[in-house]
Protein backbone atom coordinates (compact mmCIF):
# COMPACT_ATOMS: atom_id res chain seq x y z
CA UNK A 1 0.00 0.00 0.00
CA UNK A 2 1.40 3.39 -0.94
CA UNK A 3 1.29 6.43 1.25
CA UNK A 4 -1.31 7.93 -1.09
CA UNK A 5 -3.59 4.90 -0.60
CA UNK A 6 -3.10 5.06 3.19
CA UNK A 7 -3.92 8.78 3.24
CA UNK A 8 -7.07 8.18 1.12
CA UNK A 9 -8.22 5.33 3.42
CA UNK A 10 -7.68 7.46 6.54
CA UNK A 11 -9.63 10.36 4.99
CA UNK A 12 -12.54 8.05 4.08
CA UNK A 13 -12.60 6.52 7.56
CA UNK A 14 -12.27 9.93 9.22
CA UNK A 15 -15.04 11.46 7.05
CA UNK A 16 -17.50 8.67 7.78
CA UNK A 17 -16.74 8.24 11.50
CA UNK A 18 -19.66 8.51 13.91
CA UNK A 19 -19.78 8.20 17.70
CA UNK A 20 -19.90 4.59 18.94
CA UNK A 21 -23.09 3.57 20.73
CA UNK A 22 -22.01 0.52 22.67
CA UNK A 23 -24.76 0.89 25.28
CA UNK A 24 -28.41 1.67 24.91
CA UNK A 25 -29.39 5.03 26.31
CA UNK A 26 -32.53 4.56 28.34
CA UNK A 27 -34.71 7.34 29.59
CA UNK A 28 -35.52 7.80 33.26
CA UNK A 29 -37.17 4.96 35.15
CA UNK A 30 -40.19 5.43 37.39
CA UNK A 31 -40.09 4.19 40.96
CA UNK A 32 -43.34 3.39 42.74
CA UNK A 33 -44.16 2.41 46.29
CA UNK A 34 -47.69 1.36 47.28
CA UNK A 35 -49.40 0.57 50.56
CA UNK A 36 -52.63 -1.41 50.29
CA UNK A 37 -55.42 -3.09 52.25
CA UNK A 38 -58.45 -5.19 51.45
CA UNK A 39 -59.94 -8.65 51.84
CA UNK A 40 -58.08 -11.91 51.19
CA UNK A 41 -60.61 -14.46 49.98
CA UNK A 42 -59.51 -18.13 49.95
CA UNK A 43 -60.98 -20.61 47.48
CA UNK A 44 -61.83 -22.74 50.56
CA UNK A 45 -62.33 -21.12 53.96
CA UNK A 46 -63.20 -17.74 55.42
CA UNK A 47 -62.03 -14.33 54.14
CA UNK A 48 -59.82 -12.12 56.32
CA UNK A 49 -58.33 -8.66 56.08
CA UNK A 50 -55.05 -8.17 54.23
CA UNK A 51 -52.44 -5.37 54.35
CA UNK A 52 -49.09 -4.93 52.68
CA UNK A 53 -46.99 -3.03 50.23
CA UNK A 54 -45.17 -3.22 46.96
CA UNK A 55 -42.20 -1.49 45.37
CA UNK A 56 -41.61 -1.38 41.62
CA UNK A 57 -39.24 0.14 39.09
CA UNK A 58 -40.62 0.64 35.58
CA UNK A 59 -38.65 1.56 32.46
CA UNK A 60 -39.93 3.98 29.76
CA UNK A 61 -41.40 1.11 27.71
CA UNK A 62 -43.73 0.19 30.63
CA UNK A 63 -41.90 -3.01 31.67
CA UNK A 64 -40.40 -3.34 35.11
CA UNK A 65 -39.94 -5.41 38.23
CA UNK A 66 -42.04 -5.52 41.39
CA UNK A 67 -41.49 -6.80 44.92
CA UNK A 68 -44.72 -7.41 46.87
CA UNK A 69 -45.34 -8.36 50.49
CA UNK A 70 -48.68 -8.97 52.18
CA UNK A 71 -50.07 -10.40 55.38
CA UNK A 72 -53.56 -11.43 56.44
CA UNK A 73 -54.91 -10.17 59.77
CA UNK A 74 -57.35 -11.63 62.23
CA UNK A 75 -59.74 -14.43 61.65
CA UNK A 76 -60.26 -17.74 63.41
CA UNK A 77 -57.78 -20.27 61.98
CA UNK A 78 -59.65 -23.13 63.63
CA UNK A 79 -62.79 -21.90 61.88
CA UNK A 80 -61.08 -22.02 58.47
CA UNK A 81 -59.90 -18.41 58.25
CA UNK A 82 -56.97 -17.59 55.99
CA UNK A 83 -53.67 -16.82 57.79
CA UNK A 84 -50.71 -16.24 55.47
CA UNK A 85 -47.79 -13.98 54.67
CA UNK A 86 -46.72 -13.65 51.02
CA UNK A 87 -43.44 -12.38 49.59
CA UNK A 88 -43.14 -12.29 45.80
CA UNK A 89 -41.01 -10.78 43.04
CA UNK A 90 -41.71 -10.64 39.32
CA UNK A 91 -42.25 -8.59 36.18
CA UNK A 92 -44.87 -5.87 35.87
CA UNK A 93 -46.19 -4.07 32.82
CA UNK A 94 -47.94 -0.71 33.19
CA UNK A 95 -49.19 1.84 30.71
CA UNK A 96 -47.30 5.02 31.57
CA UNK A 97 -49.49 7.60 29.80
CA UNK A 98 -52.69 9.27 30.96
CA UNK A 99 -54.41 9.52 34.32
CA UNK A 100 -55.79 5.95 34.23
CA UNK A 101 -52.94 3.45 34.06
CA UNK A 102 -53.77 -0.26 33.86
CA UNK A 103 -51.13 -2.80 34.85
CA UNK A 104 -50.56 -6.56 35.04
CA UNK A 105 -48.08 -8.61 37.03
CA UNK A 106 -46.97 -12.18 37.60
CA UNK A 107 -44.63 -13.31 40.37
CA UNK A 108 -42.88 -16.13 42.20
CA UNK A 109 -42.15 -16.20 45.90
CA UNK A 110 -42.83 -17.78 49.22
CA UNK A 111 -45.86 -18.12 51.44
CA UNK A 112 -45.71 -18.51 55.22
CA UNK A 113 -48.91 -20.24 56.21
CA UNK A 114 -50.53 -20.93 59.61
CA UNK A 115 -53.13 -23.64 59.67
CA UNK A 116 -54.57 -26.58 61.52
CA UNK A 117 -53.54 -30.18 61.72
CA UNK A 118 -56.21 -32.73 60.95
CA UNK A 119 -59.12 -32.13 63.30
CA UNK A 120 -57.61 -28.78 64.27
CA UNK A 121 -56.10 -30.07 67.51
CA UNK A 122 -53.11 -27.73 67.07
CA UNK A 123 -52.02 -24.86 64.86
CA UNK A 124 -48.83 -25.27 62.79
CA UNK A 125 -46.74 -22.96 60.61
CA UNK A 126 -45.11 -23.99 57.34
CA UNK A 127 -43.53 -22.38 54.27
CA UNK A 128 -44.44 -23.08 50.66
CA UNK A 129 -43.26 -21.79 47.31
CA UNK A 130 -45.97 -19.77 45.64
CA UNK A 131 -47.01 -18.10 42.42
CA UNK A 132 -49.15 -15.01 41.93
CA UNK A 133 -50.73 -13.12 39.06
CA UNK A 134 -52.91 -10.05 39.01
CA UNK A 135 -54.04 -6.87 37.34
CA UNK A 136 -55.22 -3.48 38.42
CA UNK A 137 -55.62 0.22 37.69
CA UNK A 138 -53.88 3.31 38.96
CA UNK A 139 -55.72 6.63 38.88
CA UNK A 140 -53.16 9.42 38.93
CA UNK A 141 -54.20 12.32 41.14
CA UNK A 142 -50.89 14.17 40.54
CA UNK A 143 -47.58 13.24 38.89
CA UNK A 144 -46.46 11.75 42.19
CA UNK A 145 -49.66 10.40 43.81
CA UNK A 146 -52.17 7.79 42.61
CA UNK A 147 -54.88 5.58 44.03
CA UNK A 148 -54.67 1.92 43.05
CA UNK A 149 -57.09 -0.99 42.98
CA UNK A 150 -56.22 -4.56 42.05
CA UNK A 151 -57.08 -8.23 42.19
CA UNK A 152 -54.24 -10.73 42.63
CA UNK A 153 -54.46 -14.53 42.80
CA UNK A 154 -52.01 -16.51 44.98
CA UNK A 155 -51.43 -20.24 44.92
CA UNK A 156 -49.00 -22.59 46.61
CA UNK A 157 -46.90 -24.09 43.82
CA UNK A 158 -47.72 -27.69 44.74
CA UNK A 159 -50.88 -29.23 46.08
CA UNK A 160 -49.41 -31.07 49.06
CA UNK A 161 -52.15 -33.01 50.78
CA UNK A 162 -50.57 -33.65 54.15
CA UNK A 163 -51.91 -33.48 57.69
CA UNK A 164 -50.70 -29.90 57.97
CA UNK A 165 -52.30 -29.00 54.68
CA UNK A 166 -55.50 -30.91 54.00
CA UNK A 167 -56.47 -29.01 50.84
CA UNK A 168 -55.00 -26.81 48.14
CA UNK A 169 -53.93 -23.37 49.33
CA UNK A 170 -55.16 -20.62 46.99
CA UNK A 171 -56.70 -17.21 47.55
CA UNK A 172 -57.57 -13.87 45.96
CA UNK A 173 -56.36 -10.59 47.41
CA UNK A 174 -58.59 -7.69 46.39
CA UNK A 175 -57.01 -4.44 47.52
CA UNK A 176 -57.05 -0.68 47.30
CA UNK A 177 -54.07 1.50 48.06
CA UNK A 178 -52.15 4.71 47.67
CA UNK A 179 -49.12 4.90 45.34
CA UNK A 180 -46.27 7.39 45.44
CA UNK A 181 -44.15 7.69 42.26
CA UNK A 182 -40.83 9.37 41.52
CA UNK A 183 -38.28 9.55 38.69
CA UNK A 184 -35.21 7.33 38.99
CA UNK A 185 -32.31 8.59 36.87
Buried (B, 14 or more C-beta within 10 A) or exposed (E): EEEEEEEEEEEEEEEEEEEEEEEEEEEEBBBBBBBBBBBBBBEEBEBBBBBBBBBBBBBEEBEBBBBBBBBBEEBEBEEBBBBBBBBBBBEBBBEBEEEEBEBEBBBEBBBBBBBBBEEEEEEEEBEBEBBBBBBBBBBBEEEEEBBBBBBBBBBBBEEEEEEBBBEBBBBBBBBEBBBEBEEEE
